[in-house]
């Protein structure tokens, strides 16, 4: 009878019960006892007959239970709080407290316990034991590298060796380390011996390593594999692929800032720039935001409506035209990001703004801290601080510009109502130096301009507008290494100047064909990547691009051609095992190296021996022999046969190789014959 069976036939009990304590008022006491039973008993603490709810007084009580040992910690004991009876159930273990009411008087805790048994029918006991002894599920068949087309759906599936036990039902799914949850675009299903995840619409952002994690009694098992998202058909013949990872930042009343990543495929000609589009909630029409195409992967969008929901997307443009749009952003609500700093709530219904308490401000004060927060070859984004106090009336701004050294100022915000302390200035001439200033405007009038100052000060900006290329350099030292019969490990080095690099795009072609195909559509952030889906025993070359907001670099130099085949095969067996030296107590064996090492140097050899007439082999050496000879001591007391096998590195580590031809050794008194 097993231990669990014996324990299940007994009622729960306290091997180590509670004991009495006496402590001073204001001190901390920890009550402890052990409980055993099968199934594990449920522990409940009671005070004066009522359940002790830890969450009601978390600062006063804490409860822990681990491996049958239970603790109740009571902090800052006081007579009014802790006087009374405390019980503990497993059944139930009561615990009483009593104390005088004088200050700093000792509190006496008198322990007792009571057992409530739970009668179990034989069939119930059998089911509990069967559940306890039921084998847990392990991964059986798993998903391999998967390819899905942009805009389509894909499903990943794992099967298990046994039905999932109750504690294994929550199979977790992750993408690049981020857990995925059930949603309108993600369907996660777990049944008896199968777990699946379905992505309704594949976007480039969904490319990456997908991992399934399964709980076991020993910890967590996991399986992961890469999912490639291929480009959808181009919107125009020769057009570019879609950009990805469009993100919104710096949201204001009438202004937001967009960033994105360039596509991996330019199409028939290089990408010349990007078109930014917006869509207001409740409308199906996408409106273009930029008049001229934007070369870099960032753009300030202004002229938006306050307190309005928008979505944004981006298209790449080359000589063939505009490509497919990117995945649209989530809804973005425009508004004043500093509104909460000027709002005070009184009760649940009264809200007072700071503007209402600042008195009657007529003509507003000028803004301060004017500076450039974003600089591009085609625009400059100005930023400033609103005047303080601002006044009750709504505030807008005028932005003025001037060439450095001149006294005449022109309006940069012509025909535009600027509601936010942000404004992009376009149409600046390259190699010219500019300065800017801002005025506050309300219904009573226009403020004085922000005071001009030296370039190092913030109330005026002197800017030399010049075109510079921030496109990164391509990565050097691209090298391909054998991996499996259908994959190659690609490695490269970072460029010398790696500032602004978001990742890398990889490309491959069969050697001599110049038919280049894209490997990944989401930048790889590391400097190594396993390329799957290659044809066995074909030669390939590879090249890499660096990716940044300024665009993609030129292609790197091609790697050396490599034939796709498994990096490590099972090596052949050693041969010509022979006796090199023999004495009365030891002998030295030698052999030839294997004719094929399998793609990796042999790291050692093992020998086995067995008695004549038996079928059982046992190890001779625990550690691998580094040389092709080995001394065997104290082994010549009977007729033995030796067989040599070896272990090599890499994927074949600790793999037993075919036995060599057996050498039978016969021991005589004075000599040894073979």
C-alpha positions in Angstrom: 0.0 0.0 0.0 1.5 3.4 -1.0 1.9 6.3 1.3 -0.9 8.3 -0.4 -3.3 5.3 0.0 -2.5 5.0 3.7 -2.8 8.7 4.2 -6.2 8.9 2.3 -7.7 6.3 4.7 -7.0 8.5 7.7 -8.8 11.6 8.8 -7.0 15.0 8.6 -5.0 15.7 11.7 -2.4 18.1 13.2 0.9 16.4 13.7 2.3 19.6 15.3 -0.6 21.5 16.9 -0.9 25.1 17.9 0.7 26.1 21.2 0.1 28.8 23.8 1.8 32.2 23.4 2.2 35.2 25.8 3.4 38.5 24.3 3.2 42.1 25.1 0.6 44.4 23.6 1.8 46.0 20.4 4.1 43.2 19.5 3.8 40.6 16.7 3.0 36.9 17.2 3.2 34.1 14.6 1.0 31.0 15.2 2.1 27.9 13.4 1.1 24.2 13.1 1.3 21.4 10.6 -1.6 19.6 8.9 -1.7 16.4 6.9 -4.3 14.5 4.9 -5.1 13.2 1.4 -6.4 15.1 -0.5 -4.6 18.1 1.0 -7.0 19.7 3.6 -8.3 23.2 3.1 -7.2 25.5 6.0 -9.5 28.2 7.4 -8.9 30.4 10.4 -11.7 31.6 12.6 -12.0 34.3 15.2 -14.8 34.1 17.8 -16.6 31.6 15.5 -16.5 33.9 12.4 -14.1 33.3 9.5 -11.0 35.5 9.7 -11.0 37.5 6.4 -7.4 38.6 5.9 -8.3 41.2 3.2 -10.3 43.2 5.8 -7.2 43.9 7.8 -4.2 43.1 5.6 -1.9 45.3 7.7 -2.8 43.3 10.8 -3.0 39.7 9.6 -1.1 37.6 7.1 -1.5 33.9 6.3 0.9 31.5 4.7 0.6 27.8 3.9 3.4 25.7 2.3 4.0 21.9 2.3 1.5 21.3 5.1 3.0 24.0 7.3 0.5 26.9 8.1 1.3 30.3 9.6 -0.9 33.1 10.9 0.9 36.3 11.7 -0.8 38.9 13.9 0.9 42.2 13.9 0.6 45.0 16.5 -1.5 43.1 19.0 -4.0 45.1 20.9 -6.6 43.9 23.5 -9.6 45.3 21.7 -8.6 43.8 18.3 -7.3 40.4 19.3 -9.3 39.6 22.4 -11.5 36.6 21.8 -11.4 33.1 20.2 -9.6 32.2 17.0 -10.2 28.9 15.3 -8.5 27.0 12.5 -10.3 24.5 10.4 -9.0 21.7 8.2 -11.3 20.4 9.8 -10.9 23.2 12.4 -8.2 24.3 14.8 -9.5 26.9 17.3 -7.2 29.4 18.9 -8.3 31.6 21.8 -6.9 34.9 22.9 -7.6 36.7 26.2 -5.9 39.6 27.9 -6.4 42.2 30.6 -7.4 45.7 29.4 -4.6 47.6 31.1 -2.1 49.3 28.8 0.9 47.2 27.7 -0.5 44.2 29.5 0.5 40.8 28.3 -1.9 38.9 25.9 -2.4 35.2 26.6 -3.1 33.0 23.6 -4.6 29.6 24.7 -4.3 27.0 21.9 -6.7 24.3 21.2 -7.8 22.5 18.0 -10.8 20.6 16.7 -10.8 18.1 13.8 -13.7 17.8 11.4 -13.4 14.7 9.4 -14.9 14.2 5.9 -16.2 10.7 5.3 -15.1 9.3 1.9 -16.9 6.6 0.1 -14.7 3.9 -1.5 -15.5 4.9 -5.0 -14.7 8.6 -4.2 -11.4 7.6 -2.7 -10.5 5.5 -5.8 -11.3 8.5 -8.1 -9.1 10.8 -6.0 -6.2 8.3 -6.0 -6.6 7.8 -9.8 -6.5 11.5 -10.4 -3.4 11.8 -8.2 -1.6 9.0 -10.1 -2.8 9.9 -13.6 0.1 10.6 -15.9 0.4 14.3 -16.8 0.4 15.6 -20.4 3.6 16.3 -22.3 4.1 17.8 -25.7 3.6 15.2 -28.5 3.4 16.9 -31.9 4.2 20.6 -32.2 4.1 23.3 -34.8 7.1 23.9 -37.1 8.1 27.2 -38.8 5.0 28.6 -40.4 4.4 31.0 -43.4 1.2 33.1 -43.7 0.3 35.8 -46.2 -0.4 39.3 -45.0 -4.2 39.8 -44.6 -5.0 36.0 -44.2 -5.4 33.9 -41.1 -3.2 31.2 -39.7 -3.4 28.6 -37.0 -0.8 27.0 -34.7 -1.5 23.7 -33.0 0.1 21.5 -30.3 -1.0 18.0 -29.3 -0.2 16.2 -26.0 0.6 12.7 -25.1 -2.3 12.5 -22.5 -5.4 14.4 -21.8 -4.6 17.6 -19.9 -5.0 17.4 -16.1 -7.0 20.1 -14.3 -3.9 22.1 -13.4 -2.7 21.9 -17.1 -5.8 23.4 -18.7 -4.3 26.9 -19.0 -1.9 26.5 -21.9 -0.3 29.9 -22.4 0.7 31.4 -25.8 3.3 34.1 -26.3 4.7 36.1 -29.2 8.2 37.4 -28.8 7.8 37.0 -25.0 4.5 38.9 -24.8 1.5 36.8 -23.7 -1.4 36.6 -26.1 -5.0 36.6 -24.8 -8.4 35.8 -26.2 -9.7 38.8 -28.3 -11.6 39.6 -31.5 -8.5 38.9 -33.6 -7.0 36.0 -31.5 -8.8 32.8 -30.8 -7.2 30.4 -28.2 -8.7 27.0 -27.7 -7.7 24.2 -25.4 -9.3 20.7 -25.3 -8.4 17.3 -23.8 -5.2 16.7 -25.7 -4.9 19.7 -28.1 -4.2 23.4 -27.9 -4.6 25.8 -30.8 -4.3 29.5 -31.5 -5.8 31.2 -34.5 -4.9 34.7 -35.7 -7.8 36.1 -37.7 -5.9 38.6 -39.8 -2.1 38.4 -40.2 -0.1 41.7 -40.2 3.6 42.1 -40.4 3.6 43.2 -36.7 2.5 39.6 -35.9 5.7 38.1 -37.3 8.0 36.6 -34.7 8.6 33.6 -32.3 5.4 32.0 -31.0 5.7 30.0 -27.8 3.3 27.5 -26.2 3.9 26.9 -22.5 2.5 23.9 -20.6 2.5 23.4 -16.8 3.8 20.2 -15.5 4.5 18.8 -12.0 8.2 19.6 -12.5 7.7 23.1 -13.8 6.9 24.5 -17.3 7.5 22.9 -20.7 7.6 25.1 -23.7 7.8 24.9 -27.5 8.5 27.8 -29.8 8.9 28.3 -33.5 9.0 31.3 -35.9 6.0 32.5 -37.9 6.8 34.4 -41.2 4.3 36.9 -42.6 4.8 37.2 -46.3 3.9 40.4 -48.2 0.4 40.6 -49.8 0.1 41.3 -53.5 1.3 44.8 -54.4 -1.4 47.5 -55.0 0.3 48.4 -58.3 2.6 46.4 -60.5 6.1 47.0 -59.2 4.8 48.9 -56.2 6.4 48.7 -52.7 5.2 46.7 -49.8 3.4 48.1 -46.8 5.2 49.9 -43.9 4.7 48.5 -40.4 4.6 49.4 -36.7 2.8 52.8 -37.1 2.8 54.5 -33.6 1.2 57.7 -32.3 2.9 59.9 -29.7 2.7 63.5 -28.3 -1.1 63.7 -28.6 -2.5 67.2 -28.3 -5.7 69.1 -29.2 -4.9 69.5 -32.9 -1.6 67.7 -33.3 -0.1 64.2 -33.1 3.3 62.7 -34.0 3.5 59.6 -36.1 6.5 57.1 -36.5 6.7 53.9 -38.5 9.2 51.4 -39.9 10.0 51.1 -43.6 9.0 48.0 -45.6 11.5 45.3 -46.4 10.6 45.2 -50.1 11.0 48.3 -52.3 9.3 46.9 -55.3 10.5 47.5 -58.9 12.3 50.8 -57.8 13.5 52.2 -54.5 11.0 53.8 -52.1 10.9 57.5 -52.5 8.8 58.5 -49.5 5.5 57.9 -47.7 1.9 59.1 -47.7 0.2 59.6 -44.3 -3.6 59.1 -44.1 -6.2 59.7 -41.4 -9.7 58.6 -40.8 -12.2 60.2 -38.4 -14.4 58.0 -36.3 -17.7 57.3 -38.0 -16.4 57.9 -41.5 -15.0 55.4 -44.0 -13.0 58.0 -46.0 -9.2 58.1 -45.6 -7.9 61.6 -46.0 -4.3 62.4 -47.0 -2.4 64.4 -44.4 0.8 65.4 -46.2 0.9 67.4 -49.5 4.4 66.3 -50.4 5.7 62.7 -49.8 7.6 62.3 -46.5 11.0 60.8 -46.9 11.8 59.8 -43.3 9.6 57.5 -41.3 8.1 60.1 -39.0 5.6 62.9 -39.6 3.8 65.6 -37.5 0.0 65.6 -38.3 -1.7 69.0 -37.4 -5.0 70.6 -38.1 -7.0 67.9 -36.2 -10.3 68.5 -34.3 -10.2 68.6 -30.5 -11.7 65.7 -28.6 -12.1 63.6 -31.8 -11.2 60.0 -32.4 -8.8 59.3 -35.4 -7.0 56.3 -36.9 -3.9 56.7 -39.0 -2.1 54.6 -41.6 0.9 55.0 -44.0 1.7 54.0 -47.6 5.1 53.7 -49.2 5.6 55.3 -52.7 8.0 54.5 -55.5 8.0 55.2 -59.2 5.2 52.6 -59.8 2.9 54.5 -57.4 1.6 54.0 -53.8 1.8 50.6 -52.2 -0.5 48.8 -49.8 -1.5 50.7 -46.6 0.0 49.7 -43.3 -2.0 48.3 -40.4 -4.1 51.1 -39.1 -3.5 52.4 -35.6 -6.0 52.0 -32.8 -8.4 54.9 -32.2 -6.6 58.0 -30.9 -8.5 60.7 -29.0 -7.1 64.2 -29.4 -7.2 66.5 -26.4 -5.1 68.6 -24.0 -2.6 66.4 -22.3 -2.2 68.9 -19.4 -5.9 69.3 -18.7 -5.7 67.1 -15.6 -3.1 69.5 -14.1 -5.6 72.4 -14.2 -8.7 70.5 -13.0 -9.7 70.0 -9.4 -12.7 67.8 -8.4 -14.8 68.6 -5.3 -17.0 65.6 -4.4 -18.5 63.7 -7.3 -20.2 66.4 -9.3 -18.3 69.7 -8.8 -15.2 70.3 -11.1 -13.2 73.5 -10.8 -10.5 74.4 -13.4 -7.5 76.4 -12.6 -8.4 78.9 -15.3 -11.5 79.9 -13.3 -9.4 80.7 -10.3 -6.8 82.9 -12.1 -8.9 86.1 -12.2 -9.9 88.1 -15.2 -7.0 88.0 -17.6 -7.5 90.3 -20.5 -4.6 90.4 -23.1 -2.7 87.2 -22.5 1.0 86.9 -21.6 3.5 85.6 -24.2 4.6 81.9 -24.2 7.9 80.8 -22.9 10.5 78.0 -23.5 10.1 78.0 -27.3 12.4 75.3 -28.8 12.5 72.7 -31.6 11.5 69.2 -30.5 11.8 67.5 -33.9 14.0 68.4 -36.8 13.8 66.9 -40.3 15.1 67.7 -43.7 11.6 68.9 -44.6 10.1 70.4 -41.4 10.8 71.6 -37.9 8.4 71.0 -35.0 8.3 73.9 -32.5 7.3 73.4 -28.9 6.6 76.0 -26.2 5.1 76.4 -22.7 1.7 78.2 -22.3 1.7 81.4 -20.4 1.1 81.4 -16.6 -1.5 82.5 -15.6 -3.4 81.6 -18.8 -6.8 83.1 -18.0 -10.3 81.9 -18.4 -10.7 82.5 -22.1 -9.7 79.9 -24.8 -6.1 80.4 -25.9 -4.6 80.0 -29.4 -1.2 81.0 -30.8 0.5 82.7 -33.7 3.9 81.4 -34.9 6.3 83.8 -36.6 9.6 83.2 -38.4 12.5 85.2 -39.7 15.8 84.7 -41.3 18.6 85.0 -38.8 20.0 88.6 -38.7 16.9 90.2 -40.1 14.4 92.3 -38.3 11.3 91.5 -40.3 9.1 88.7 -39.1 6.5 86.7 -41.1 3.6 84.6 -40.0 4.5 80.9 -40.2 1.0 79.7 -39.1 -0.8 81.4 -42.0 -4.5 80.5 -42.2 -4.0 77.9 -39.4 -5.5 78.1 -36.0 -2.9 76.7 -33.6 -4.6 75.3 -30.4 -1.7 73.2 -29.1 1.8 74.3 -27.9 3.1 72.4 -30.9 3.5 73.5 -34.5 5.3 72.0 -37.5 6.9 74.5 -39.9 7.3 73.3 -43.5 8.8 74.9 -46.6 12.1 75.9 -45.1 15.0 76.5 -47.5 18.1 74.3 -47.1 21.3 75.9 -45.8 19.4 78.9 -44.3 19.4 80.0 -40.7 16.0 80.7 -39.1 14.6 82.0 -35.9 11.0 81.7 -34.5 8.8 83.3 -31.9 5.3 82.7 -30.7 2.4 85.0 -29.6 -0.6 84.1 -27.4 -4.1 85.0 -28.6 -7.5 85.2 -26.9 -10.7 87.1 -27.6 -9.2 90.3 -26.0 -6.2 90.5 -28.2 -2.7 89.3 -29.0 0.2 89.1 -26.6 3.7 90.5 -27.1 6.0 88.0 -28.9 8.3 85.8 -27.0 11.5 87.8 -26.4 14.3 87.2 -28.9 17.5 85.9 -27.2 20.9 84.4 -27.9 20.8 80.9 -29.7 21.6 79.1 -26.5 18.5 80.4 -24.8 15.1 78.9 -25.3 12.7 81.7 -26.2 13.9 81.9 -29.8 15.3 79.2 -32.1 18.1 79.8 -34.6 18.1 76.8 -36.9 20.4 76.0 -39.8 18.3 73.9 -42.1 20.5 71.5 -44.1 19.9 68.2 -45.7 21.8 65.3 -44.2 21.4 61.6 -44.8 20.9 59.6 -41.7 20.5 56.3 -43.5 22.6 53.8 -41.7 25.5 51.7 -43.1 24.9 48.1 -44.0 26.1 45.4 -41.6 29.5 43.9 -42.4 30.8 40.3 -42.2 27.6 38.4 -43.2 28.3 34.7 -42.8 26.1 31.6 -43.3 26.6 28.5 -41.2 25.0 25.1 -41.7 22.1 24.2 -39.5 19.7 21.6 -40.8 18.6 20.1 -44.1 16.2 23.0 -44.7 17.7 25.9 -42.7 20.8 28.0 -42.4 22.1 30.1 -39.4 22.9 33.6 -40.7 25.3 35.9 -38.6 26.6 39.4 -39.1 28.2 42.2 -37.2 26.7 45.6 -36.3 27.8 48.6 -38.2 30.4 50.9 -36.6 27.7 53.6 -36.1 24.7 51.8 -34.8 22.7 54.8 -33.5 19.1 54.8 -34.7 19.2 51.2 -36.0 15.9 49.5 -35.4 16.9 46.1 -36.7 17.8 44.2 -39.9 16.1 42.8 -43.0 17.5 39.6 -44.6 17.5 38.4 -48.2 18.5 35.2 -49.9 19.0 33.9 -53.4 20.2 30.6 -55.0 23.9 31.1 -55.9 24.3 32.5 -59.4 20.7 33.3 -60.0 20.3 36.8 -58.5 16.7 36.0 -57.7 16.5 37.7 -54.4 13.7 37.0 -51.9 12.9 38.6 -48.6 13.3 36.5 -45.5 11.6 38.6 -42.8 9.1 41.4 -42.9 9.6 42.6 -39.4 13.2 43.8 -38.5 15.3 41.3 -36.6 16.9 43.1 -33.6 19.7 40.6 -33.0 22.7 39.9 -35.2 21.9 36.2 -35.9 18.9 34.5 -37.4 17.9 31.0 -38.6 16.5 31.1 -42.1 14.0 28.3 -42.7 12.3 26.9 -45.8 15.4 26.4 -47.9 15.9 23.5 -50.3 18.2 20.6 -49.3 21.6 20.5 -51.1 21.0 23.8 -52.9 23.6 26.6 -52.7 22.4 29.9 -51.4 23.9 33.4 -50.8 22.6 35.9 -48.3 22.7 39.7 -47.7 21.4 42.1 -45.1 20.0 45.6 -44.7 20.1 47.9 -41.7 16.8 49.5 -40.8 16.2 53.0 -39.3 13.6 55.8 -39.3 15.6 57.5 -42.0 15.1 54.4 -44.2 16.9 51.2 -45.1 20.6 51.0 -45.8 22.0 49.7 -49.0 22.5 45.9 -49.3 25.5 44.4 -47.5 28.1 42.3 -49.4 26.9 38.8 -50.2 27.8 36.0 -48.0 29.9 33.1 -49.3 27.8 30.4 -51.0 26.7 27.6 -48.7 25.1 24.3 -49.4 22.1 23.6 -47.3 22.5 20.3 -45.5 22.6 19.2 -41.9 25.5 20.6 -39.9 26.1 17.5 -37.8 25.5 13.9 -39.0 26.0 10.7 -37.1 29.7 9.9 -37.5 31.0 6.6 -38.7 32.3 4.0 -36.2 36.0 3.8 -35.2 37.8 0.8 -36.8 40.8 -1.5 -36.4 40.6 -1.9 -32.6 43.8 -3.7 -31.5 45.8 -4.7 -28.5 48.9 -2.5 -28.2 50.3 -3.7 -24.9 49.5 -6.4 -22.4 50.8 -7.3 -18.9 49.4 -9.4 -16.1 47.3 -6.6 -14.7 46.5 -4.2 -17.6 46.4 -3.8 -21.3 46.4 -0.9 -23.8 43.9 -0.8 -26.6 44.2 1.4 -29.8 42.0 2.1 -32.8 41.6 4.2 -35.9 39.6 7.4 -36.0 36.2 7.3 -37.8 36.4 7.9 -41.5 33.6 10.5 -41.3 33.3 12.8 -38.2 29.9 14.1 -39.2 30.7 17.8 -39.6 32.2 18.4 -36.2 35.5 17.2 -34.6 35.3 14.1 -32.4 35.6 15.0 -28.8 36.1 11.7 -27.1 35.7 7.9 -27.1 34.1 5.4 -24.8 34.8 1.7 -24.4 32.4 -1.1 -23.2 33.3 -4.6 -22.0 31.3 -7.7 -21.3 32.0 -11.2 -19.9 32.2 -14.1 -22.3 28.9 -15.9 -22.4 26.9 -12.9 -21.2 24.9 -10.2 -23.1 25.4 -7.4 -20.7 27.8 -4.6 -21.6 29.2 -2.2 -19.0 31.2 1.0 -19.3 35.0 0.9 -19.0 35.7 4.6 -18.8 33.4 7.2 -17.2 35.1 10.2 -18.8 35.7 10.2 -22.6 39.2 9.2 -23.8 40.7 12.1 -25.7 43.3 10.0 -27.5 42.9 7.0 -29.7 44.3 4.6 -27.1 43.2 3.5 -23.6 44.7 1.6 -20.7 42.4 -1.0 -19.1 43.5 -2.1 -15.6 42.3 -5.1 -13.5 40.2 -6.5 -16.3 42.0 -9.7 -17.2 40.5 -12.2 -14.8 38.3 -13.8 -17.3 37.7 -14.0 -21.0 36.2 -10.6 -22.1 35.3 -9.0 -25.3 35.6 -5.2 -25.8 33.6 -3.0 -28.1 34.5 0.6 -28.9 32.0 3.4 -29.4 32.4 7.2 -29.1 30.6 10.4 -28.3 30.9 13.6 -30.3 29.9 17.2 -29.9 26.9 19.2 -31.3 23.6 17.5 -31.9 25.0 14.0 -31.5 26.4 14.7 -28.0 26.0 11.6 -25.8 24.7 9.5 -28.8 26.0 6.0 -28.9 27.5 5.1 -32.3 27.5 1.7 -33.9 29.7 -0.9 -32.3 33.0 -1.8 -34.0 34.0 -5.3 -34.7 34.4 -7.1 -31.4 37.9 -8.2 -30.2 37.9 -11.3 -28.0 40.7 -11.5 -25.5 41.7 -14.6 -23.8 43.8 -14.5 -20.6 46.4 -17.1 -20.0 48.9 -17.3 -17.1 51.8 -15.9 -19.1 50.4 -14.3 -22.2 47.3 -13.0 -23.9 46.1 -14.3 -27.3 43.8 -12.4 -29.7 
